[in-house]
């Protein structure tokens, strides 16, 4: 294993106590691992107007719609931690449309869900709705990028039969 990837493994073992199975899957192709982790970190931890909880909510909602067990479980754990609200996180994981959401979160997840649809093209009205909910143009970009990236990630998880680490199930509860 290349040293840089081994260092990421070690950092995760130290921080959360285990190596996420997504890392193990992508480590098979180190150049893909590096690209995946770098873009993931830009989207999920980078500067911008979205909170970490909002970013995780997008991942969980899109992954639920794609029936991605790995991402719903792993990012559901993160959503529970960042919201400190296991009930809300579970509602979003099961069906964000019936969850008890603030208008800003509902507008964001509605758009993220649309990005996840086949043949999606945003309308001016959809962008206007996001602006009315308080999102900047950069936020709209980030919502779309997170939804699109995790649509890809969900499909890779399915292709690789990626299973969530057992540890994710107890996190944030």
Secondary structure, DSSP 8 states (H G I E B T S, - for coil): --HHHHHHHHHHHHHHSS--HHHHHHTTSHHHHHHHHHHHHHHHHSSSSS-HHHHHHHHHHHHHHTT-HHHHHHHHHHHHHHHT-HHHHHHHHHHGGGS---HHHHHHHHHHHHHTSTT----HHHHHHHHHTT--HHHHHHHHHHHHHHHHHHHHHHHTT----GGGGGTT-
